[in-house]
Amino acid sequence: MLDQYWHGPTRRISPEAPVPVVKVEQESERVGGAANVAANIVALDVPVELVGGVGVDDAADSLYRLCQKSNIPTHFISNAAARTTIKLRVLSQNQQLLRLDFESLDEKDNYDGLNEIYKDKLETVDIVVLSDYGKGFLGDCYTLIDAANRMGKRVIVDPKTKDFSRYHGAYLVTPNYAEFEACVGTCRNENEIIERGVRLCTDHDIDEILVTRGESGMTLISPDRPALTLAAKSRDVFDVTGAGDTVCAVLASVLASGQDLTDAVVFANAAAGIVVGKIGTACVSREDLEHVSGFGSQSSNLLSLQNLRLLANEAREQGQRVVMTNGCFDVLHAGHVNYLNEAKALGDKLIVALNSDSSVRRLKGNDRPVNALDNRASVIGALASVDWVVSFEDSTPLELIKSIRPDVLVKGGDYSMEEIVGSSEVKAYGGDVQVLPYFEGLSTTAILDRIATRRE
């Protein structure tokens, strides 16, 4: 799609009808639709390939020039029987007064060569984004999703239809709230949103659904784990144009960088808050996202401190209690599992802070840890009781505790309150500190000693 903008002042009402008269002083063009998704991905310094349908007209030529200028590799499939979609917006004083759409809509439009180009590009990509604007180009989403799944590629779909059977087998579908309710019906409360989202996933074999909800933030829904709702981060909303494109672009970029979906949603939520503060279809750059640390980095189950703080704050805003404990958790055993189950029972979300490898060595000696940090994080993060995992380099988690400010701080063993690192800080802001029972004979050191004895 081609997005066009006419800007100018409005100083009088037309004598012909009760409408404002805009004196057009500036005209501009930007890429829209799937091309805007690609432009946002490029702005994040992530490689992208754009495949799209256009007509044989001046708008298609403009789109091609704009994509070239933005360094977006394009693979346009031309259809002489179709018209390149143009959305012309008339603005005055940063307010949109009118939008004019020029397009042809025909589900039978012929775009020969789409499947061949698509399957060729699947070989080299990590993530597929289908921007389904209902203009006829993506008439057969199922075939595209199935081809990606056969090659182990995850598919994100931005839908503009209430027929989610078109997206059967997708990894993630990102409807806005109006699109979601058009599909599942009016939702009276949060429980209905989640229940109907889960049903939508199971009915169409969709892994997850992310409902973008404007000022109510966004909700990630899956049949396999509790729903996650993030509050909106926007302070000033000037224009929601293209916000869905930005969300999809950030989701795809973060997932392609190796981070998990929770991290991707945190970044996307922050990006949406940034882009609605800009006028028209706009991009979010890496610099815009600098306040959310860790963008583009590789990670295991470990969250960055910034992401963890966001998630913990979101949980508290929903009335949930955040519990935190820490330790090496080097060789996981039944004592650890029992302890973490009891810790989780003290609240709603459990954070496990792991000593880094160097921190473990300082505490336990050069022969520890037995398992590296990433491996320990993967095992701990797989436990049903554990919601979030973070690491710390210091010998104690004091600075981490002061930054996260858990509602409940937990330690296991025979510690006195005075011996628990961070206890006074947590109590000072009204938090709770708990000591859980020590399971006699169940410790990493005891297990390693028994292994050493048997080897002898």
Secondary structure, DSSP 8 states (H G I E B T S, - for coil): -EEEEEE--EEEE-SSSSSEEE---EEEEEE-THHHHHHHHHHTT----EEEEE-SSHHHHHHHHHHHHTT--EEEEE-TTS---EEEEEEETTEEEEEEEE----TT---TTHHHHHHHHHTT-SEEEEE--SSSTTTTHHHHHHHHHHTT-EEEEE--SS-GGGGTT-SEE--BHHHHHHHH----SHHHHHHHHHHHHHHHT-SEEEEE-GGG-EEEEETTEEEEEE----S--S--TTHHHHHHHHHHHHHHTT--HHHHHHHHHHHHHHHTTSSSS----TTTTTTSTTTT---SSB--HHHHHHHHHHHHHTT--EEEEEE---S--HHHHHHHHHHHTTSSEEEEEEE-HHHHHHHH-TT--SS-HHHHHHHHHTSTT--EEEEE-SSS-HHHHHHH--SEEEEESS--GGGSTTHHHHHHTT-EEEEE---TT-SHHHHHHHHHHHH-
